[in-house]
Amino acid sequence: MASMQFTLQSKLPSVGTTIFTVMTRMANEYGAINLSQGFPGYEIDGDLKALVDKYIVAGENQYAPLAGVPDLLEAIAEKKKQLYGCELDPQEEITITHGATEGIFSGVTALIHPGDEVIYFEPAYDAYLPAIQLNGGVGVPIRLKGPDYRIDWSQVRQAVSPKTKMIMVNSPHNPTGSIWTKSDVAHLRELVERTEIYILSDEVYQHVIFDGLLHESILSYPDLRSRALVTMSFGKTFHATGWRVGYTIAPPELTRELRKVHQFNTFSINRPFQHALAEYLQRPERYQMLSEFFQQKRDLFRAAIADSPFELLACSGTYFQSVSYRQFSDKSDMDMAVWLTKEIGVACIPVSAFYSDDTDERILRFCFAKEDSVLTEAGKRLSAL
């Protein structure tokens, strides 16, 4: 009996394996220092490990509630009140998700219908556009221009149309390390006033911000919060990216819609981890010190490559340092990233991967969330160019 032939019609025909997987695999293959994928190169706090063990032994090993365990929801609400002055209903406005990326996907799926337009800013985290496209939406990219990667709000206003349903924002910004100012927030508030445009705000690096600057959270502005879905991440905050525990904050009506998707996507998230995080959050200094911790690493890495031919771009937040090499090579950024991995022994990410049209400005992104000795060695190798 002849087998039937199928014609597969891909929903994401232009999407392949993510650049993060590609570069990590290459780093492993060539024994390179992996400064590509954004995961910490050191262990999590032993106290947090002990808390996970405590709750596993205590028997907290079955399904967690759909929204999250109450203790963690309440701890998050208290934390946001202290940080941003917002009063949250833990049960109605906070949802624990499978990492911030699931929160983004579930939020877009809940709110975007076929033909809806979503404005977002490029270079952009690579999960944004596929989430829009898989739900029949139309991504409308706004270009952030180097070297400072500020938003041109006149372009944003021109991009708004009757079909605009959402604006996706990200601060501190991956991959550029730029952050929002009060002026950016003022422009956004003016733009969406008297519209029905939702905001999806990716704030996973909220605690990784430098030089005495402050994080401008959407949660600090009641008029924006009333139309926003904010995503955040414990993995980024507590160096545990493999746990895949994030959360969303949104008004009750948006939260209800998000949970309709969330319950059929992941349903609930690892229960003992949630209990452990709830108790761990009782000591705010555990996240209050993150800016100082990562600024030291940023400064160390910048000093380590100061004598290299790379041009250091500004980095006000995240744990990524971008550099330009246009002054000494005309290689594509992908070719340069591959060459650095194979020949110099340091893996990074070509920033063209963060553009929908593969824009190549000959800029590379390095992750400095690594042990100091690793950053120093990477600096020696890059400075030998």
C-alpha positions as CSV (number, residue, x, y, z in Angstrom):
1,M,0.0,0.0,0.0
2,A,1.5,3.3,-1.1
3,S,2.2,5.9,1.6
4,M,0.3,9.1,1.4
5,Q,2.3,12.3,0.5
6,F,1.6,15.4,2.6
7,T,2.3,19.0,1.6
8,L,3.4,20.7,4.8
9,Q,2.5,24.4,5.0
10,S,4.6,25.9,7.7
11,K,3.1,28.6,9.9
12,L,6.6,30.1,10.4
13,P,8.3,29.5,7.0
14,S,11.1,31.9,7.6
15,V,12.0,30.7,11.1
16,G,14.8,28.2,11.7
17,T,16.7,27.2,14.8
18,T,17.3,30.2,17.0
19,I,20.7,31.9,16.9
20,F,21.1,31.2,20.6
21,T,21.0,27.5,20.0
22,V,23.3,27.8,16.9
23,M,26.0,29.8,18.7
24,T,25.9,27.7,21.9
25,R,26.2,24.5,19.9
26,M,29.2,26.1,18.0
27,A,30.8,27.2,21.2
28,N,30.6,23.7,22.6
29,E,31.9,22.2,19.4
30,Y,35.0,24.5,19.2
31,G,35.6,24.7,23.0
32,A,35.0,28.5,22.9
33,I,34.1,30.7,25.8
34,N,30.3,31.0,25.5
35,L,29.3,34.7,25.8
36,S,26.4,34.2,23.4
37,Q,23.3,32.8,25.0
38,G,22.0,34.9,27.9
39,F,22.4,32.5,30.9
40,P,24.5,33.0,34.0
41,G,27.8,31.1,34.2
42,Y,27.7,30.6,38.0
43,E,25.5,28.8,40.6
44,I,22.4,30.1,42.2
45,D,22.4,31.1,45.9
46,G,22.7,28.1,48.1
47,D,19.8,29.4,50.3
48,L,17.5,29.2,47.3
49,K,18.6,25.6,46.6
50,A,18.0,24.7,50.2
51,L,14.4,26.1,50.0
52,V,13.6,24.0,46.9
53,D,14.8,20.9,48.8
54,K,12.7,22.0,51.8
55,Y,9.5,22.2,49.8
56,I,10.1,19.0,47.9
57,V,10.6,17.1,51.1
58,A,7.5,18.8,52.6
59,G,5.5,17.2,49.8
60,E,4.7,20.3,47.7
61,N,5.1,18.2,44.5
62,Q,1.7,18.1,42.8
63,Y,0.0,20.6,40.5
64,A,0.1,24.2,41.6
65,P,-3.0,26.3,41.2
66,L,-3.5,27.7,37.7
67,A,-2.6,31.3,38.6
68,G,0.2,30.3,41.0
69,V,0.6,29.4,44.6
70,P,-1.0,32.1,46.8
71,D,2.2,32.8,48.9
72,L,4.1,33.6,45.7
73,L,1.4,35.8,44.3
74,E,1.2,37.7,47.5
75,A,5.0,38.1,47.7
76,I,5.0,39.5,44.2
77,A,2.2,42.0,45.0
78,E,4.1,43.2,48.1
79,K,7.3,43.5,46.1
80,K,5.7,45.6,43.4
81,K,4.0,47.9,45.9
82,Q,7.4,48.6,47.5
83,L,9.1,49.1,44.2
84,Y,6.5,50.9,42.0
85,G,3.8,52.0,44.4
86,C,1.1,50.0,42.8
87,E,-1.7,48.1,44.6
88,L,-2.2,44.7,43.0
89,D,-4.8,42.0,43.7
90,P,-2.6,38.9,43.9
91,Q,-5.4,36.5,42.8
92,E,-6.8,38.6,40.0
93,E,-3.8,40.4,38.5
94,I,-0.8,38.1,38.8
95,T,-0.1,34.9,36.9
96,I,2.9,32.6,37.2
97,T,4.1,31.5,33.8
98,H,6.6,29.2,32.2
99,G,9.2,31.9,31.9
100,A,8.5,35.4,30.7
101,T,8.4,34.1,27.1
102,E,5.3,32.0,27.8
103,G,3.7,35.1,29.4
104,I,4.5,37.1,26.2
105,F,3.1,34.3,24.0
106,S,0.0,33.8,26.0
107,G,-0.6,37.5,26.2
108,V,-0.3,38.0,22.5
109,T,-2.5,35.0,21.8
110,A,-5.2,36.2,24.2
111,L,-5.4,39.7,22.7
112,I,-4.3,39.7,19.1
113,H,-6.8,38.6,16.3
114,P,-6.1,38.1,12.6
115,G,-5.2,41.3,10.9
116,D,-4.4,43.2,14.1
117,E,-1.2,45.3,13.9
118,V,1.4,45.2,16.7
119,I,4.1,47.8,16.9
120,Y,7.4,46.7,18.3
121,F,11.0,48.0,18.3
122,E,13.9,46.4,16.5
123,P,16.4,45.0,17.2
124,A,14.0,42.8,19.2
125,Y,14.0,39.7,21.3
126,D,13.3,37.0,18.8
127,A,10.1,35.6,20.4
128,Y,8.1,38.8,19.7
129,L,7.4,38.6,16.0
130,P,6.7,34.8,15.8
131,A,4.1,35.2,18.6
132,I,2.4,37.9,16.6
133,Q,2.5,36.0,13.3
134,L,1.2,32.7,14.8
135,N,-1.9,34.5,15.9
136,G,-2.5,36.1,12.5
137,G,-1.3,39.5,13.6
138,V,0.9,41.9,11.6
139,G,4.2,43.0,13.1
140,V,5.1,46.6,12.5
141,P,8.7,47.1,13.4
142,I,10.1,50.5,14.4
143,R,13.9,50.8,14.0
144,L,16.0,51.9,17.0
145,K,19.0,53.7,15.7
146,G,22.5,53.2,17.0
147,P,24.7,54.0,18.7
148,D,22.3,55.0,21.5
149,Y,19.2,53.1,20.2
150,R,16.6,55.7,21.3
151,I,13.0,55.7,20.1
152,D,11.9,58.2,17.4
153,W,8.4,58.8,18.7
154,S,7.4,60.6,15.5
155,Q,8.0,57.3,13.7
156,V,5.8,55.5,16.2
157,R,3.0,58.1,15.8
158,Q,3.2,57.6,12.0
159,A,3.0,53.8,12.4
160,V,-0.2,53.9,14.4
161,S,-3.2,53.0,12.3
162,P,-6.9,52.0,12.9
163,K,-5.6,48.4,13.0
164,T,-3.1,49.0,15.8
165,K,-4.0,46.7,18.7
166,M,-0.8,46.6,20.7
167,I,2.5,48.2,21.3
168,M,5.3,45.9,22.6
169,V,8.0,47.6,24.7
170,N,11.2,46.3,26.4
171,S,13.2,48.1,29.0
172,P,16.0,47.5,29.9
173,H,16.4,46.5,26.3
174,N,17.7,43.2,24.9
175,P,20.0,43.3,23.0
176,T,21.2,46.9,23.1
177,G,21.2,47.6,26.9
178,S,19.3,50.9,26.4
179,I,16.7,51.9,29.0
180,W,13.5,54.0,28.9
181,T,13.5,57.5,30.3
182,K,10.6,59.5,31.7
183,S,10.4,61.3,28.4
184,D,9.8,57.9,26.6
185,V,7.0,57.1,29.1
186,A,5.4,60.6,28.6
187,H,5.4,60.0,24.8
188,L,3.8,56.6,25.2
189,R,1.1,58.0,27.6
190,E,0.2,60.7,25.2
191,L,0.2,58.3,22.2
192,V,-2.2,55.8,23.7
193,E,-4.5,58.2,25.5
194,R,-8.1,57.9,24.1
195,T,-7.2,54.8,22.2
196,E,-7.9,51.1,22.7
197,I,-4.3,50.1,22.2
198,Y,-2.9,47.5,24.6
199,I,0.7,47.6,25.9
200,L,2.8,44.5,26.4
201,S,5.8,45.5,28.5
202,D,8.8,43.1,28.7
203,E,10.6,44.0,32.0
204,V,12.6,40.9,32.7
205,Y,15.8,42.9,33.4
206,Q,14.1,45.3,35.8
207,H,16.8,44.8,38.5
208,V,19.7,45.0,36.1
209,I,20.2,48.7,35.6
210,F,23.4,50.7,36.1
211,D,25.0,54.0,37.0
212,G,22.4,55.1,39.5
213,L,19.6,55.1,36.9
214,L,16.1,53.9,37.8
215,H,13.8,51.5,36.0
216,E,10.8,53.2,34.5
217,S,8.2,50.4,34.9
218,I,4.8,50.6,33.3
219,L,3.5,49.6,36.7
220,S,4.4,53.0,38.1
221,Y,1.8,54.7,35.9
222,P,-1.9,53.9,36.6
223,D,-3.1,55.1,33.2
224,L,-0.6,52.8,31.4
225,R,-1.1,49.9,33.8
226,S,-4.8,49.9,33.2
227,R,-4.2,48.7,29.6
228,A,-0.9,46.8,30.0
229,L,0.3,43.3,30.4
230,V,3.8,43.3,32.1
231,T,6.1,40.3,31.9
232,M,8.9,39.6,34.4
233,S,11.3,36.7,35.2
234,F,12.6,35.0,38.3
235,G,15.1,33.2,36.1
236,K,16.8,36.4,35.1
237,T,16.5,37.9,38.6
238,F,17.9,34.9,40.6
239,H,20.3,33.4,38.0
240,A,18.1,30.3,37.5
241,T,17.1,30.5,33.8
242,G,16.6,26.8,33.6
243,W,13.8,26.9,36.1
244,R,11.6,28.7,33.5
245,V,9.6,30.6,36.2
246,G,8.2,34.0,35.2
247,Y,5.1,36.0,35.8
248,T,2.7,38.4,34.2
249,I,0.9,41.4,35.8
250,A,-2.3,42.8,34.1
251,P,-5.7,44.2,35.1
252,P,-8.3,41.6,35.9
253,E,-10.0,41.6,32.6
254,L,-6.8,41.1,30.7
255,T,-5.6,38.5,33.2
256,R,-8.7,36.5,32.7
257,E,-8.1,36.3,29.0
258,L,-4.4,35.5,29.4
259,R,-5.3,32.6,31.8
260,K,-7.7,31.1,29.2
261,V,-4.6,30.6,27.0
262,H,-2.2,29.8,29.9
263,Q,-4.4,26.9,31.1
264,F,-4.2,25.1,27.8
265,N,-0.5,26.0,27.2
266,T,1.2,25.0,30.4
267,F,-1.6,25.0,33.0
268,S,0.6,25.4,36.0
269,I,4.2,25.9,36.9
270,N,6.6,23.9,39.1
271,R,5.2,24.0,42.6
272,P,8.2,23.5,44.9
273,F,10.1,26.3,43.0
274,Q,7.1,28.6,43.5
275,H,7.1,28.0,47.3
276,A,10.9,28.4,47.4
277,L,10.7,31.7,45.6
278,A,7.9,33.0,47.8
279,E,10.0,32.5,50.9
280,Y,13.2,33.7,49.2
281,L,11.5,37.1,48.4
282,Q,11.0,37.9,52.0
283,R,14.6,39.3,52.0
284,P,14.5,42.2,49.5
285,E,18.3,42.6,49.6
286,R,18.5,39.5,47.5
287,Y,17.4,41.4,44.5
288,Q,18.3,44.9,45.6
289,M,22.0,44.1,45.1
290,L,21.7,43.0,41.5
291,S,22.5,46.3,39.9
292,E,25.7,46.6,41.8
293,F,26.5,42.9,41.1
294,F,26.1,43.2,37.4
295,Q,27.6,46.7,37.0
296,Q,30.8,45.2,38.4
297,K,30.8,42.5,35.8
298,R,29.9,45.0,33.0
299,D,32.8,47.3,34.1
300,L,35.2,44.4,34.3
301,F,34.3,43.1,30.8
302,R,34.5,46.6,29.3
303,A,37.9,47.1,30.9
304,A,39.0,43.7,29.7
305,I,38.3,44.5,26.0
306,A,39.2,48.2,26.2
307,D,42.4,47.5,24.3
308,S,40.7,45.4,21.6
309,P,39.8,46.9,18.2
310,F,36.1,46.8,19.1
311,E,34.1,50.0,19.7
312,L,32.2,49.7,23.0
313,L,28.6,50.8,22.8
314,A,26.7,52.2,25.8
315,C,25.2,49.7,28.2
316,S,22.7,51.1,30.8
317,G,21.0,47.8,31.7
318,T,20.7,44.0,31.0
319,Y,23.7,41.8,31.2
320,F,24.7,42.2,27.5
321,Q,27.5,44.4,26.0
322,S,27.2,45.3,22.4
323,V,30.3,46.3,20.3
324,S,30.9,47.6,16.8
325,Y,33.6,46.3,14.6
326,R,32.8,48.3,11.4
327,Q,36.0,50.3,11.8
328,F,38.2,47.3,11.1
329,S,36.3,44.7,9.1
330,D,33.6,44.4,6.5
331,K,32.7,40.8,7.4
332,S,29.0,40.2,8.0
333,D,28.1,40.0,11.7
334,M,27.3,36.3,11.3
335,D,30.6,35.6,9.6
336,M,32.4,37.6,12.3
337,A,30.6,35.7,15.1
338,V,31.5,32.4,13.5
339,W,35.1,33.5,13.0
340,L,35.5,34.7,16.6
341,T,34.1,31.4,17.9
342,K,36.3,29.2,15.7
343,E,39.5,31.2,15.6
344,I,39.6,33.3,18.7
345,G,37.6,31.1,21.0
346,V,34.9,33.5,22.1
347,A,31.2,33.0,21.1
348,C,28.8,35.9,20.8
349,I,25.5,36.8,19.0
350,P,25.3,38.7,15.7
351,V,22.8,41.5,16.3
352,S,21.3,41.0,12.8
353,A,19.5,38.1,14.3
354,F,17.3,40.5,16.2
355,Y,16.0,42.2,13.0
356,S,13.1,40.8,10.9
357,D,15.0,41.8,7.8
358,D,18.5,40.7,9.0
359,T,19.8,44.3,9.1
360,D,23.5,44.1,9.6
361,E,25.2,47.1,11.2
362,R,28.3,45.0,12.1
363,I,27.4,44.8,15.8
364,L,27.9,41.9,18.1
365,R,26.4,41.1,21.5
366,F,28.3,39.6,24.4
367,C,26.8,38.2,27.6
368,F,28.8,39.2,30.7
369,A,26.8,37.2,33.3
370,K,29.8,35.0,33.8
371,E,32.5,34.3,36.4
372,D,35.0,37.1,36.5
373,S,37.8,34.8,35.5
374,V,35.9,33.8,32.4
375,L,35.3,37.5,31.4
376,T,39.0,38.2,32.0
377,E,40.1,35.3,29.8
378,A,37.6,36.3,27.1
379,G,39.0,39.9,27.2
380,K,42.5,38.6,26.7
381,R,41.5,36.6,23.6
382,L,39.5,39.5,22.1
383,S,42.3,42.0,22.8
384,A,44.8,39.8,21.0
385,L,43.0,40.5,17.7
